[in-house]
Amino acid sequence: MRSLLSLLLGFSFLTGTAHAVKLKTPERPQLVKDALEQNKPLYYFGLGSNMSRKKLENRSSEGKIRLLRMEAAIVKDYRLAFNMRGFPPIEPGMGSLEPTDAKSKALVKYKHDECHGALVKLRPEDYERVMKTEGVGTNNAQAGYEEVVVTAIPYNRFRKPVQAIALRARSHVRLSSDPCPSQRYMNILTEGAEGLGLKQCYQDYLANHPVQEIPSFLRSVALYNLVWTLTLAYKLKVRFVSRLQSQLLFLVYVPSNANSFLKHVSNLVTLLFLLPGAVFGFVSFHIMKATGTLPPSLTRMMSFLNPE
């Protein structure tokens, strides 16, 4: 059974296009190919949940990830973006490294054109295990992330800049404007940034970044709708529903730092979109629970996405 994270990432990939589009498997950078062929360590720049040592070490279902080195670093001319298509209103967007001169618009900009994060040195086999949890390097044409080579500058001024691999959202799941990330997701980032010892001004930027505010009832409706669409996509191979929903939801999506009236209208229309699927999801979830056929991944998903 696929991991919970893979399940959720896979769902975001399914909703990335309004109709079937033939995609090519991303070409891996030469830096990665050489490291794998020559069995040499390589550097990875983590900017989201992978800033947390504990989460990074334990994110693979194949065993603990061994970190050869982990330190704070900066990548110039890139920004932390939340423009990888998620599933509003619960998780509208997920983390990605985006060039500052790209067309994708930030919701709130950091004061400098740079991204702070974790510079991690990994053995090639451990690097591949990390990438596998992100859906990268698995010959999956629908993969949501692509590997990009960046120059990472360690905080330690006695350490030289190094070439590292970071992850950027691919075009078919890349939003033109950042939505608000969820509070759950931002908590992971702020905790990771604190543990890593990132500059206080960057920690303040993360702490003050707008998050998606969602009423409790709408959250429950969205969760049960997600049960329904995941069941359709993975069990019955019916994927047009999730794609259509995604397009409609982003059409009416309003970030939580917008006008209060617009937010209420958006929440109401979102509720109307999701309610029919939520009814089916609620019924199927509790039937599976009563009959002992509920997949553990769905149980974990409900607790994972519903911190309340």
Phi, psi and omega in degrees: 000134181294152180293161180300315181298317179298323179298314182290318177296319179299323179295320179295326178292321180298327183270007187286339182227150181284339179212169183297128179233133180281118182247150177263148175296130183301140176283130181278144180299151179299328178302319179288315180302315181296317181296320180291318181291323183264002179056047180248146178297157176217164183260142177236135178255110180261133184236354181246234181295340180284003171286343178272119180302314183299315182292321180293317181295331188247015186277343181269138177284353182266006180125173185292135176281128181265121180262122178283330179197146177213126183208162178284143181207168180234142171242118182283152175064020173228160178226158170286120179245156174243037190261013172275120186308125176249221180223093178295151004266002185285307181228079185299320182211151180240165189292145180202152174267123186235133175301139182292341179265008178284166182286338181298131186261136177278146176288315176221128182267144170287157187292343178237156177278076182199160178235133178258146180185198184259124174264115187240129176263127186227147168293152184304322181292325178285325175301316180296325179291322176296314181296325180298322179291342178261003180078018184255145176075020182247019182058034180259110182295336181274002182310139184274338180250152170234148179278133176232146180267128180228162174262115181260131181252110180299148174301321180295111185293348178272355178259138182279152173300149181228157173278128183226164177256131175234169183247130177240141177297134178285163189300328184284349176234011182268120180280151181285337178222143178292130168276178173284133172287165178284160176297322178302313182293318181292328176299320178296317181293316182292322177294318178295319180296321179293314180296327180281341180078037177294159181305143185300325180295328178284321175298321178295321178300315179294317183295329183262001180292136179301141176241159182285119177266130184222127178301149185302317182295318179295324177299315180297316178299317180295322179295314180289328173296322179296323175302316181295311184290326176294320178297316178298317186288315188265330181268316184256356180061028176261105190248350182292334181295314180294323178294315181296315178301316181300315180298316181293318183293322179286336175295326183255004182292137176228125179296155186289348177267011180273181179305137185301318180298316179298322179296317180295319178297315179300315179298320181294314180293321177300317179300317180296323178295319191270338188301314180301314179294326180296324179297313178296318180296319179298312182296312182294322180299314184283333173293314178297321179295318182290328182265001178075019182252012182288120179298136179304330181297325179289322177297316180294322180298318182297318180285328181294317185265355181237079184286352183285000000 
